[in-house]
């Protein structure tokens, strides 16, 4: 038990669940948040690891949901040492066909929810002169990504936001780290409707969310600016993608996000 406190959003499954697990393994008490019922099981799992856990059910795609989460954090009366702005959803398919309401919800969660919660966390951490902020962006934050274009644009926001915030906070004792996973074996692709694609792990080996979380935690604790996680291919793709022409990036991504039966025809 370190007496340290971490807040993790999207902690009911996937990368967020594993981030919370890694924080608990390192003795942090937790505030975990998500919108669905699976959060209750996560709460039980982490309590069994011997740390204090507060689970907050909140729809972080809404202004009131984010505000409620932060009120619950403040009610603990404890300093927040680390926060992972991780909750996020995707949307797969051609823009001409995809559902507008789902895409607006995506932008509200991935963009507005992230900046809203960051506003509270930054004010809190700057006032106390320390803190660590992890923002889950993606490898697609830096890609031309047909069939995932609203999602990739939201993750480009998250990455640009993380980079700019880091620069603004450089003399405050607060660090900002962007987590940039490649395809990771979570519920994400099912939710996005991309399960039956190369990227949706049918043809490509996806990273384990625990490995992503461990590498993210390490980078956050070191105060790194960003980390491509978790496998070697993601690290290489991240390092070279800026050199690849847009048209080639678009072709590569379209192939990965296209339904497998269309790819083979
Ligand atoms: P996941 O298993 O589907 O987890 C998403 C988490 O977000 C869940 O805990 C979910 O909880 C929560 N969430 C969804 N809508 C919410 C809402 N309106 N309010 C509050 N919480 C909400 O997917 P994941 O892969 O771990 O995704 C986590 C982050 O990683 C996302 O930001 C995603 O963009 C990013 N990422 C994923 C991959 C990948 O390949 N998997 C790659 C790069 C980046 P409930 O459903 O219980 O509400």
py3Dmol code that shows the C-alpha trace and the ligand (Angstrom):
import py3Dmol

protein = """\
ATOM      1  CA  UNK A   1       0.000   0.000   0.000  1.00  0.00           C
ATOM      2  CA  UNK A   2       1.572   3.279  -1.150  1.00  0.00           C
ATOM      3  CA  UNK A   3      -1.182   5.700  -0.149  1.00  0.00           C
ATOM      4  CA  UNK A   4      -1.213   6.823  -3.776  1.00  0.00           C
ATOM      5  CA  UNK A   5      -4.441   7.262  -5.713  1.00  0.00           C
ATOM      6  CA  UNK A   6      -5.085   6.690  -9.426  1.00  0.00           C
ATOM      7  CA  UNK A   7      -8.232   7.427 -11.438  1.00  0.00           C
ATOM      8  CA  UNK A   8      -8.836   5.198 -14.466  1.00  0.00           C
ATOM      9  CA  UNK A   9     -11.695   5.585 -16.949  1.00  0.00           C
ATOM     10  CA  UNK A  10     -12.945   2.731 -19.085  1.00  0.00           C
ATOM     11  CA  UNK A  11     -11.711   0.374 -16.365  1.00  0.00           C
ATOM     12  CA  UNK A  12     -14.412  -2.278 -16.766  1.00  0.00           C
ATOM     13  CA  UNK A  13     -12.648  -4.039 -19.639  1.00  0.00           C
ATOM     14  CA  UNK A  14      -9.707  -4.185 -21.989  1.00  0.00           C
ATOM     15  CA  UNK A  15      -6.843  -1.742 -21.678  1.00  0.00           C
ATOM     16  CA  UNK A  16      -8.458   0.262 -18.851  1.00  0.00           C
ATOM     17  CA  UNK A  17      -9.145  -2.853 -16.774  1.00  0.00           C
ATOM     18  CA  UNK A  18      -5.522  -3.881 -17.180  1.00  0.00           C
ATOM     19  CA  UNK A  19      -4.229  -0.388 -16.393  1.00  0.00           C
ATOM     20  CA  UNK A  20      -6.204  -0.514 -13.137  1.00  0.00           C
ATOM     21  CA  UNK A  21      -4.781  -3.963 -12.429  1.00  0.00           C
ATOM     22  CA  UNK A  22      -1.202  -2.751 -12.955  1.00  0.00           C
ATOM     23  CA  UNK A  23      -1.801   0.279 -10.717  1.00  0.00           C
ATOM     24  CA  UNK A  24      -3.216  -2.039  -8.035  1.00  0.00           C
ATOM     25  CA  UNK A  25      -0.204  -4.341  -8.383  1.00  0.00           C
ATOM     26  CA  UNK A  26       1.918  -1.282  -7.659  1.00  0.00           C
ATOM     27  CA  UNK A  27      -0.070  -0.477  -4.501  1.00  0.00           C
ATOM     28  CA  UNK A  28      -2.228   2.384  -5.797  1.00  0.00           C
ATOM     29  CA  UNK A  29      -5.757   2.846  -4.479  1.00  0.00           C
ATOM     30  CA  UNK A  30      -8.197   3.271  -7.340  1.00  0.00           C
ATOM     31  CA  UNK A  31     -11.144   5.239  -8.595  1.00  0.00           C
ATOM     32  CA  UNK A  32     -12.464   3.252 -11.554  1.00  0.00           C
ATOM     33  CA  UNK A  33     -15.154   4.489 -13.917  1.00  0.00           C
ATOM     34  CA  UNK A  34     -17.268   3.259 -16.787  1.00  0.00           C
ATOM     35  CA  UNK A  35     -20.911   3.357 -17.861  1.00  0.00           C
ATOM     36  CA  UNK A  36     -21.870  -0.327 -17.798  1.00  0.00           C
ATOM     37  CA  UNK A  37     -22.513  -3.054 -15.235  1.00  0.00           C
ATOM     38  CA  UNK A  38     -19.171  -4.820 -15.814  1.00  0.00           C
ATOM     39  CA  UNK A  39     -17.567  -2.250 -13.529  1.00  0.00           C
ATOM     40  CA  UNK A  40     -18.966  -4.063 -10.480  1.00  0.00           C
ATOM     41  CA  UNK A  41     -16.940  -7.178 -11.233  1.00  0.00           C
ATOM     42  CA  UNK A  42     -13.817  -5.066 -11.803  1.00  0.00           C
ATOM     43  CA  UNK A  43     -14.348  -3.447  -8.396  1.00  0.00           C
ATOM     44  CA  UNK A  44     -14.471  -6.869  -6.717  1.00  0.00           C
ATOM     45  CA  UNK A  45     -11.377  -8.047  -8.616  1.00  0.00           C
ATOM     46  CA  UNK A  46      -9.275  -5.054  -7.552  1.00  0.00           C
ATOM     47  CA  UNK A  47     -10.493  -5.059  -3.941  1.00  0.00           C
ATOM     48  CA  UNK A  48      -9.262  -8.655  -3.786  1.00  0.00           C
ATOM     49  CA  UNK A  49      -5.791  -7.289  -4.582  1.00  0.00           C
ATOM     50  CA  UNK A  50      -5.777  -5.433  -1.251  1.00  0.00           C
ATOM     51  CA  UNK A  51      -6.206  -1.843  -2.391  1.00  0.00           C
ATOM     52  CA  UNK A  52      -9.065   0.599  -1.764  1.00  0.00           C
ATOM     53  CA  UNK A  53     -11.390   0.887  -4.734  1.00  0.00           C
ATOM     54  CA  UNK A  54     -14.176   3.330  -5.509  1.00  0.00           C
ATOM     55  CA  UNK A  55     -16.254   2.426  -8.563  1.00  0.00           C
ATOM     56  CA  UNK A  56     -18.127   5.254 -10.269  1.00  0.00           C
ATOM     57  CA  UNK A  57     -20.800   4.454 -12.833  1.00  0.00           C
ATOM     58  CA  UNK A  58     -20.941   7.417 -15.185  1.00  0.00           C
ATOM     59  CA  UNK A  59     -21.630   7.977 -18.860  1.00  0.00           C
ATOM     60  CA  UNK A  60     -18.514   9.904 -19.795  1.00  0.00           C
ATOM     61  CA  UNK A  61     -19.981  10.814 -23.175  1.00  0.00           C
ATOM     62  CA  UNK A  62     -22.122  13.331 -21.271  1.00  0.00           C
ATOM     63  CA  UNK A  63     -21.149  16.584 -19.562  1.00  0.00           C
ATOM     64  CA  UNK A  64     -23.008  15.611 -16.397  1.00  0.00           C
ATOM     65  CA  UNK A  65     -21.402  12.158 -16.314  1.00  0.00           C
ATOM     66  CA  UNK A  66     -17.878  13.619 -16.320  1.00  0.00           C
ATOM     67  CA  UNK A  67     -18.843  16.216 -13.715  1.00  0.00           C
ATOM     68  CA  UNK A  68     -20.349  13.490 -11.501  1.00  0.00           C
ATOM     69  CA  UNK A  69     -17.176  11.391 -11.744  1.00  0.00           C
ATOM     70  CA  UNK A  70     -14.997  14.297 -10.637  1.00  0.00           C
ATOM     71  CA  UNK A  71     -17.385  15.121  -7.767  1.00  0.00           C
ATOM     72  CA  UNK A  72     -16.958  11.517  -6.586  1.00  0.00           C
ATOM     73  CA  UNK A  73     -13.174  11.855  -6.800  1.00  0.00           C
ATOM     74  CA  UNK A  74     -13.218  15.117  -4.842  1.00  0.00           C
ATOM     75  CA  UNK A  75     -15.501  13.591  -2.204  1.00  0.00           C
ATOM     76  CA  UNK A  76     -12.647  11.253  -1.252  1.00  0.00           C
ATOM     77  CA  UNK A  77     -10.673  14.295  -0.091  1.00  0.00           C
ATOM     78  CA  UNK A  78      -7.435  12.763  -1.311  1.00  0.00           C
ATOM     79  CA  UNK A  79      -4.800  14.011  -3.764  1.00  0.00           C
ATOM     80  CA  UNK A  80      -4.917  12.309  -7.161  1.00  0.00           C
ATOM     81  CA  UNK A  81      -1.447  11.107  -8.131  1.00  0.00           C
ATOM     82  CA  UNK A  82      -2.267   9.696 -11.552  1.00  0.00           C
ATOM     83  CA  UNK A  83      -5.169   9.715 -13.980  1.00  0.00           C
ATOM     84  CA  UNK A  84      -5.731   7.608 -17.084  1.00  0.00           C
ATOM     85  CA  UNK A  85      -8.106   9.206 -19.585  1.00  0.00           C
ATOM     86  CA  UNK A  86      -8.762   5.962 -21.345  1.00  0.00           C
ATOM     87  CA  UNK A  87     -12.495   5.367 -21.963  1.00  0.00           C
ATOM     88  CA  UNK A  88     -13.135   5.342 -25.670  1.00  0.00           C
ATOM     89  CA  UNK A  89     -15.153   3.735 -28.439  1.00  0.00           C
ATOM     90  CA  UNK A  90     -14.620   3.258 -32.155  1.00  0.00           C
ATOM     91  CA  UNK A  91     -16.755   3.304 -35.254  1.00  0.00           C
ATOM     92  CA  UNK A  92     -15.901   1.194 -38.272  1.00  0.00           C
ATOM     93  CA  UNK A  93     -17.154   1.274 -41.841  1.00  0.00           C
ATOM     94  CA  UNK A  94     -17.405   3.689 -44.721  1.00  0.00           C
ATOM     95  CA  UNK A  95     -18.518   7.168 -43.631  1.00  0.00           C
ATOM     96  CA  UNK A  96     -21.300   7.209 -46.217  1.00  0.00           C
ATOM     97  CA  UNK A  97     -22.875   4.213 -44.441  1.00  0.00           C
ATOM     98  CA  UNK A  98     -22.019   4.636 -40.746  1.00  0.00           C
ATOM     99  CA  UNK A  99     -24.447   5.769 -38.058  1.00  0.00           C
ATOM    100  CA  UNK A 100     -24.327   9.485 -37.256  1.00  0.00           C
ATOM    101  CA  UNK A 101     -25.592   9.136 -33.666  1.00  0.00           C
ATOM    102  CA  UNK A 102     -22.912   6.554 -32.879  1.00  0.00           C
ATOM    103  CA  UNK A 103     -20.271   8.886 -34.331  1.00  0.00           C
ATOM    104  CA  UNK A 104     -21.499  11.870 -32.328  1.00  0.00           C
ATOM    105  CA  UNK A 105     -21.420   9.712 -29.184  1.00  0.00           C
ATOM    106  CA  UNK A 106     -17.855   8.710 -30.114  1.00  0.00           C
ATOM    107  CA  UNK A 107     -16.748  12.335 -30.423  1.00  0.00           C
ATOM    108  CA  UNK A 108     -18.451  13.208 -27.132  1.00  0.00           C
ATOM    109  CA  UNK A 109     -16.650  10.389 -25.310  1.00  0.00           C
ATOM    110  CA  UNK A 110     -13.242  10.337 -27.025  1.00  0.00           C
ATOM    111  CA  UNK A 111     -12.871  14.114 -27.459  1.00  0.00           C
ATOM    112  CA  UNK A 112     -15.196  16.095 -25.190  1.00  0.00           C
ATOM    113  CA  UNK A 113     -15.078  13.611 -22.287  1.00  0.00           C
ATOM    114  CA  UNK A 114     -11.287  13.521 -22.406  1.00  0.00           C
ATOM    115  CA  UNK A 115     -10.833  17.281 -22.392  1.00  0.00           C
ATOM    116  CA  UNK A 116     -13.547  17.815 -19.755  1.00  0.00           C
ATOM    117  CA  UNK A 117     -12.004  15.372 -17.275  1.00  0.00           C
ATOM    118  CA  UNK A 118      -8.522  16.667 -18.097  1.00  0.00           C
ATOM    119  CA  UNK A 119      -9.669  20.178 -17.138  1.00  0.00           C
ATOM    120  CA  UNK A 120     -10.500  19.043 -13.594  1.00  0.00           C
ATOM    121  CA  UNK A 121      -7.416  16.859 -13.261  1.00  0.00           C
ATOM    122  CA  UNK A 122      -5.020  19.518 -14.549  1.00  0.00           C
ATOM    123  CA  UNK A 123      -6.356  22.197 -12.190  1.00  0.00           C
ATOM    124  CA  UNK A 124      -6.110  19.758  -9.271  1.00  0.00           C
ATOM    125  CA  UNK A 125      -2.598  18.544 -10.114  1.00  0.00           C
ATOM    126  CA  UNK A 126      -1.127  21.951 -10.983  1.00  0.00           C
ATOM    127  CA  UNK A 127      -2.431  23.331  -7.681  1.00  0.00           C
ATOM    128  CA  UNK A 128      -0.599  20.604  -5.751  1.00  0.00           C
ATOM    129  CA  UNK A 129       2.510  20.754  -7.968  1.00  0.00           C
ATOM    130  CA  UNK A 130       2.589  17.100  -9.042  1.00  0.00           C
ATOM    131  CA  UNK A 131       0.712  14.477 -10.993  1.00  0.00           C
ATOM    132  CA  UNK A 132       0.834  12.085 -13.934  1.00  0.00           C
ATOM    133  CA  UNK A 133      -1.682  12.047 -16.767  1.00  0.00           C
ATOM    134  CA  UNK A 134      -1.977   9.198 -19.274  1.00  0.00           C
ATOM    135  CA  UNK A 135      -4.121   9.841 -22.349  1.00  0.00           C
ATOM    136  CA  UNK A 136      -5.042   6.818 -24.459  1.00  0.00           C
ATOM    137  CA  UNK A 137      -4.563   7.867 -28.071  1.00  0.00           C
ATOM    138  CA  UNK A 138      -3.711   5.229 -30.686  1.00  0.00           C
ATOM    139  CA  UNK A 139      -1.324   4.247 -33.417  1.00  0.00           C
ATOM    140  CA  UNK A 140      -4.082   5.518 -35.785  1.00  0.00           C
ATOM    141  CA  UNK A 141      -3.759   9.003 -34.277  1.00  0.00           C
ATOM    142  CA  UNK A 142      -1.021   9.553 -36.872  1.00  0.00           C
ATOM    143  CA  UNK A 143      -2.530   7.623 -39.795  1.00  0.00           C
ATOM    144  CA  UNK A 144      -4.793   8.272 -42.732  1.00  0.00           C
ATOM    145  CA  UNK A 145      -7.466   5.755 -41.761  1.00  0.00           C
ATOM    146  CA  UNK A 146     -10.351   5.093 -44.170  1.00  0.00           C
ATOM    147  CA  UNK A 147     -13.139   2.928 -42.660  1.00  0.00           C
ATOM    148  CA  UNK A 148     -12.179   4.261 -39.215  1.00  0.00           C
ATOM    149  CA  UNK A 149     -11.993   7.913 -40.063  1.00  0.00           C
ATOM    150  CA  UNK A 150     -14.119   9.479 -37.313  1.00  0.00           C
ATOM    151  CA  UNK A 151     -12.367   7.305 -34.757  1.00  0.00           C
ATOM    152  CA  UNK A 152      -8.905   8.154 -36.093  1.00  0.00           C
ATOM    153  CA  UNK A 153      -9.768  11.868 -36.134  1.00  0.00           C
ATOM    154  CA  UNK A 154     -10.858  11.634 -32.468  1.00  0.00           C
ATOM    155  CA  UNK A 155      -7.607   9.890 -31.591  1.00  0.00           C
ATOM    156  CA  UNK A 156      -5.627  12.537 -33.519  1.00  0.00           C
ATOM    157  CA  UNK A 157      -7.279  15.043 -31.194  1.00  0.00           C
ATOM    158  CA  UNK A 158      -6.271  12.985 -28.144  1.00  0.00           C
ATOM    159  CA  UNK A 159      -2.650  12.829 -29.299  1.00  0.00           C
ATOM    160  CA  UNK A 160      -2.412  16.522 -30.220  1.00  0.00           C
ATOM    161  CA  UNK A 161      -4.089  17.416 -26.933  1.00  0.00           C
ATOM    162  CA  UNK A 162      -1.641  15.261 -24.953  1.00  0.00           C
ATOM    163  CA  UNK A 163       1.376  16.772 -26.723  1.00  0.00           C
ATOM    164  CA  UNK A 164       0.219  20.365 -26.298  1.00  0.00           C
ATOM    165  CA  UNK A 165      -0.793  19.868 -22.690  1.00  0.00           C
ATOM    166  CA  UNK A 166       2.565  18.299 -21.915  1.00  0.00           C
ATOM    167  CA  UNK A 167       4.330  21.350 -23.360  1.00  0.00           C
ATOM    168  CA  UNK A 168       2.134  23.774 -21.389  1.00  0.00           C
ATOM    169  CA  UNK A 169       2.692  21.904 -18.117  1.00  0.00           C
ATOM    170  CA  UNK A 170       6.437  21.394 -18.420  1.00  0.00           C
ATOM    171  CA  UNK A 171       7.378  23.494 -15.390  1.00  0.00           C
ATOM    172  CA  UNK A 172       4.473  22.492 -13.138  1.00  0.00           C
ATOM    173  CA  UNK A 173       5.486  19.057 -11.853  1.00  0.00           C
ATOM    174  CA  UNK A 174       2.684  17.479 -13.904  1.00  0.00           C
ATOM    175  CA  UNK A 175       3.599  15.164 -16.782  1.00  0.00           C
ATOM    176  CA  UNK A 176       1.451  14.028 -19.692  1.00  0.00           C
ATOM    177  CA  UNK A 177       2.056  10.777 -21.557  1.00  0.00           C
ATOM    178  CA  UNK A 178       0.235   9.586 -24.686  1.00  0.00           C
ATOM    179  CA  UNK A 179      -0.467   5.858 -24.829  1.00  0.00           C
ATOM    180  CA  UNK A 180      -0.512   4.705 -28.455  1.00  0.00           C
ATOM    181  CA  UNK A 181      -1.610   1.086 -28.737  1.00  0.00           C
ATOM    182  CA  UNK A 182      -1.722  -0.869 -31.970  1.00  0.00           C
ATOM    183  CA  UNK A 183      -4.449  -3.516 -32.414  1.00  0.00           C
ATOM    184  CA  UNK A 184      -5.080  -4.965 -28.967  1.00  0.00           C
ATOM    185  CA  UNK A 185      -7.183  -7.969 -28.012  1.00  0.00           C
ATOM    186  CA  UNK A 186     -10.160  -6.293 -26.283  1.00  0.00           C
ATOM    187  CA  UNK A 187     -13.894  -5.843 -26.942  1.00  0.00           C
ATOM    188  CA  UNK A 188     -13.038  -2.799 -29.011  1.00  0.00           C
ATOM    189  CA  UNK A 189     -13.291  -4.282 -32.519  1.00  0.00           C
ATOM    190  CA  UNK A 190     -16.558  -6.113 -31.762  1.00  0.00           C
ATOM    191  CA  UNK A 191     -18.057  -2.866 -30.532  1.00  0.00           C
ATOM    192  CA  UNK A 192     -16.753  -1.040 -33.568  1.00  0.00           C
ATOM    193  CA  UNK A 193     -18.205  -3.603 -35.976  1.00  0.00           C
ATOM    194  CA  UNK A 194     -14.722  -4.453 -37.253  1.00  0.00           C
ATOM    195  CA  UNK A 195     -14.371  -7.913 -35.723  1.00  0.00           C
ATOM    196  CA  UNK A 196     -14.343  -9.629 -39.109  1.00  0.00           C
ATOM    197  CA  UNK A 197     -11.393  -7.698 -40.517  1.00  0.00           C
ATOM    198  CA  UNK A 198      -7.640  -8.051 -40.656  1.00  0.00           C
ATOM    199  CA  UNK A 199      -7.182  -5.326 -38.000  1.00  0.00           C
ATOM    200  CA  UNK A 200      -9.911  -6.889 -35.858  1.00  0.00           C
ATOM    201  CA  UNK A 201      -7.421  -9.642 -35.052  1.00  0.00           C
ATOM    202  CA  UNK A 202      -8.739 -12.197 -37.536  1.00  0.00           C
ATOM    203  CA  UNK A 203      -5.596 -11.902 -39.612  1.00  0.00           C
ATOM    204  CA  UNK A 204      -3.241  -9.895 -37.432  1.00  0.00           C
ATOM    205  CA  UNK A 205      -1.827 -10.895 -34.083  1.00  0.00           C
ATOM    206  CA  UNK A 206      -3.168  -8.428 -31.552  1.00  0.00           C
ATOM    207  CA  UNK A 207      -1.296  -7.289 -28.451  1.00  0.00           C
ATOM    208  CA  UNK A 208      -2.406  -8.451 -25.029  1.00  0.00           C
ATOM    209  CA  UNK A 209      -4.070  -5.639 -23.058  1.00  0.00           C
ATOM    210  CA  UNK A 210      -1.997  -6.501 -19.991  1.00  0.00           C
ATOM    211  CA  UNK A 211       1.243  -5.917 -21.947  1.00  0.00           C
ATOM    212  CA  UNK A 212      -0.153  -2.613 -23.245  1.00  0.00           C
ATOM    213  CA  UNK A 213      -1.041  -1.571 -19.697  1.00  0.00           C
ATOM    214  CA  UNK A 214       2.326  -2.554 -18.239  1.00  0.00           C
ATOM    215  CA  UNK A 215       4.254  -0.610 -20.871  1.00  0.00           C
ATOM    216  CA  UNK A 216       1.890   2.342 -20.477  1.00  0.00           C
ATOM    217  CA  UNK A 217       2.338   2.365 -16.698  1.00  0.00           C
ATOM    218  CA  UNK A 218       6.118   2.244 -17.065  1.00  0.00           C
ATOM    219  CA  UNK A 219       6.152   5.135 -19.559  1.00  0.00           C
ATOM    220  CA  UNK A 220       3.812   7.152 -17.341  1.00  0.00           C
ATOM    221  CA  UNK A 221       5.966   6.641 -14.249  1.00  0.00           C
ATOM    222  CA  UNK A 222       9.083   7.663 -16.221  1.00  0.00           C
ATOM    223  CA  UNK A 223       7.269  10.747 -17.509  1.00  0.00           C
ATOM    224  CA  UNK A 224       7.788   9.803 -21.180  1.00  0.00           C
ATOM    225  CA  UNK A 225       5.977  11.892 -23.775  1.00  0.00           C
ATOM    226  CA  UNK A 226       4.437   8.904 -25.567  1.00  0.00           C
ATOM    227  CA  UNK A 227       4.730   5.170 -25.988  1.00  0.00           C
ATOM    228  CA  UNK A 228       3.793   2.905 -28.912  1.00  0.00           C
ATOM    229  CA  UNK A 229       2.545  -0.370 -27.425  1.00  0.00           C
ATOM    230  CA  UNK A 230       2.822  -3.255 -27.147  1.00  0.00           C
ATOM    231  CA  UNK A 231       4.343  -5.396 -29.897  1.00  0.00           C
ATOM    232  CA  UNK A 232       7.378  -4.717 -32.069  1.00  0.00           C
ATOM    233  CA  UNK A 233       5.311  -4.189 -35.238  1.00  0.00           C
ATOM    234  CA  UNK A 234       3.357  -1.372 -33.549  1.00  0.00           C
ATOM    235  CA  UNK A 235       6.586   0.254 -32.383  1.00  0.00           C
ATOM    236  CA  UNK A 236       8.062   0.058 -35.898  1.00  0.00           C
ATOM    237  CA  UNK A 237       4.815   1.272 -37.547  1.00  0.00           C
ATOM    238  CA  UNK A 238       4.659   4.187 -35.136  1.00  0.00           C
ATOM    239  CA  UNK A 239       8.268   5.143 -35.808  1.00  0.00           C
ATOM    240  CA  UNK A 240       8.046   5.082 -39.624  1.00  0.00           C
ATOM    241  CA  UNK A 241       4.407   6.031 -40.372  1.00  0.00           C
ATOM    242  CA  UNK A 242       5.251   9.730 -40.702  1.00  0.00           C
ATOM    243  CA  UNK A 243       7.495   8.872 -43.664  1.00  0.00           C
ATOM    244  CA  UNK A 244       4.815   6.955 -45.585  1.00  0.00           C
ATOM    245  CA  UNK A 245       2.840   9.010 -48.173  1.00  0.00           C
ATOM    246  CA  UNK A 246      -0.846   9.610 -47.281  1.00  0.00           C
ATOM    247  CA  UNK A 247      -2.151   7.630 -50.269  1.00  0.00           C
ATOM    248  CA  UNK A 248      -0.108   4.582 -49.259  1.00  0.00           C
ATOM    249  CA  UNK A 249      -1.232   4.900 -45.623  1.00  0.00           C
ATOM    250  CA  UNK A 250      -4.853   5.053 -46.813  1.00  0.00           C
ATOM    251  CA  UNK A 251      -4.408   1.929 -48.938  1.00  0.00           C
ATOM    252  CA  UNK A 252      -2.757   0.030 -46.069  1.00  0.00           C
ATOM    253  CA  UNK A 253      -5.440   1.010 -43.571  1.00  0.00           C
ATOM    254  CA  UNK A 254      -8.323   0.295 -45.935  1.00  0.00           C
ATOM    255  CA  UNK A 255      -7.006  -3.245 -46.373  1.00  0.00           C
ATOM    256  CA  UNK A 256      -6.811  -3.779 -42.618  1.00  0.00           C
ATOM    257  CA  UNK A 257     -10.281  -2.390 -41.859  1.00  0.00           C
ATOM    258  CA  UNK A 258     -12.145  -3.949 -44.807  1.00  0.00           C
ATOM    259  CA  UNK A 259     -14.361  -7.012 -44.101  1.00  0.00           C
ATOM    260  CA  UNK A 260     -12.353 -10.159 -44.877  1.00  0.00           C
ATOM    261  CA  UNK A 261     -14.905 -11.439 -47.402  1.00  0.00           C
ATOM    262  CA  UNK A 262     -14.567  -8.168 -49.391  1.00  0.00           C
ATOM    263  CA  UNK A 263     -10.744  -8.289 -49.194  1.00  0.00           C
ATOM    264  CA  UNK A 264     -10.583 -11.717 -50.794  1.00  0.00           C
ATOM    265  CA  UNK A 265     -13.018 -10.915 -53.637  1.00  0.00           C
TER     266      UNK A 265
END
"""
ligand_1 = """\
48
LIG
P -12.944 -1.905 -24.531
O -12.526 -3.192 -23.954
O -14.206 -1.834 -25.353
O -13.008 -0.823 -23.348
C -13.658 0.414 -23.483
C -13.928 0.958 -22.094
O -14.584 2.242 -22.230
C -14.870 0.066 -21.307
O -14.485 0.048 -19.948
C -16.206 0.760 -21.457
O -17.032 0.508 -20.330
C -15.786 2.220 -21.455
N -16.819 3.071 -22.044
C -17.396 2.982 -23.250
N -18.331 3.937 -23.408
C -18.333 4.641 -22.239
C -19.083 5.745 -21.780
N -20.026 6.345 -22.553
N -18.852 6.220 -20.521
C -17.922 5.626 -19.742
N -17.178 4.582 -20.115
C -17.385 4.091 -21.373
O -11.818 -1.325 -25.521
P -10.274 -0.983 -25.277
O -9.562 -1.488 -26.470
O -9.812 -1.388 -23.946
O -10.323 0.613 -25.401
C -9.746 1.459 -24.417
C -9.078 2.634 -25.108
O -8.016 2.140 -25.930
C -10.000 3.421 -26.032
O -9.764 4.805 -25.850
C -9.561 3.005 -27.428
O -9.762 4.021 -28.370
C -8.069 2.768 -27.179
N -7.385 1.912 -28.168
C -7.755 0.609 -28.359
C -7.083 -0.166 -29.299
C -7.443 -1.625 -29.549
O -6.983 -2.189 -30.557
N -8.200 -2.274 -28.704
C -6.016 0.378 -30.047
C -5.683 1.716 -29.830
C -6.347 2.479 -28.880
P -18.571 0.095 -20.335
O -18.876 -0.537 -21.643
O -18.658 -0.834 -19.204
O -19.265 1.385 -20.125
"""
view = py3Dmol.view(width=600, height=400)
view.addModel(protein, "pdb")
view.setStyle({"model": 0}, {"cartoon": {"style": "trace"}})
view.addModel(ligand_1, "xyz")
view.setStyle({"model": 1}, {"stick": {}})
view.zoomTo()
view.show()
